[in-house]
Amino acid sequence: GGLGPLDQDVGGRGAYPAAQEARVTNSVPSREGAGQDAGAEVGPRRCPSLPTCSPLWLGNGGAAPPVTLLCPPRYSLYAHTRLGYLFYKRQVRKARERYPHGHSVPQPVAFPGEPLLGGAGSGAGSPPSPSPLCPPSPVLDGARIGVGELRFTARHTPGHTVGHMIYVLDGTPPAAPPCLFSGDLLFLSGCGRIFEGTPETMLASLDTAAALGEDTLLWPGHEYALECLGFASLLDADNPQLEQKLRWAGQQRLEHRSTCPSTLGEERAYNPFLRTQSPEVQAALGLRRRGSEDGAAFRARVLGELRRRKDHYRAP
């Protein structure tokens, strides 16, 4: 989705973003490397070496002491699952081969008096956290998070990873539409790969997102619109809303414009991963409900087949 090799979160959104090699500092380096007095007010400023698509949230409460961190040009992203940790090691190795001297200029990041919040991870059996930045109390399903006047609700949505979280902005008080920040759960006409979950858990998580209001704006973690819409068109070629969206997205990308956000009302009309109950999608996959199979199990089987085909799909 336009992210560089050092910005990709390969361990899942349930992991804690952490700069393992971060060190406390009181100076702000310039691009020339000269230190400057940070003063009493530093930030909060985002460190460029932290992954851009991880669930890093600042609350407006808590008793965490002020801390100013200097992140080095390289970062270490820690995942709270074994599979995520293996992906992390591979990604960091590849990134350090490509950028042996790092690709970011060190910058300070300050979180004065604010706790760092992250997903709950995989719970028991997870490797211990190597970083003091990890919060003592991870975000749990249904938690309410305040960022200034904004109010978010965290939802645990396993499937892509076991600790995956999404965040729902209720739209008040800014008098704006509600927003879903879906990470790797839901994309425009797509969904995330099932790395650590099952089709059953992924289906339940997608149903959680789909149950939000149809005017909810969808802000996914990646821009995969053309690829996902192209895949969907192979299954549902006679869907006029899908055809219209595909033409629109193609024009947007030709003009180097984003296709985000979508709305959940739109997604329910053409996203095959939200339409596992659709006879058209089921027929396109050649699947029929078995005699003793209940509806949820059949939908999970449809989702699993959709995801398998999408995993092997290559956009022209």
Helices and strands as residue ranges (DSSP letters): G 5-7, E 23-24, E 27-29, E 35-37, E 57-58, E 68-70, H 82-98, E 108-110, E 116-117, E 144-147, E 150-156, E 165-169, E 179-183, E 186-187, E 190-191, H 199-210, E 217-220, H 225-235, H 240-254, E 262-263, H 264-270, G 272-274, H 279-285, H 295-312
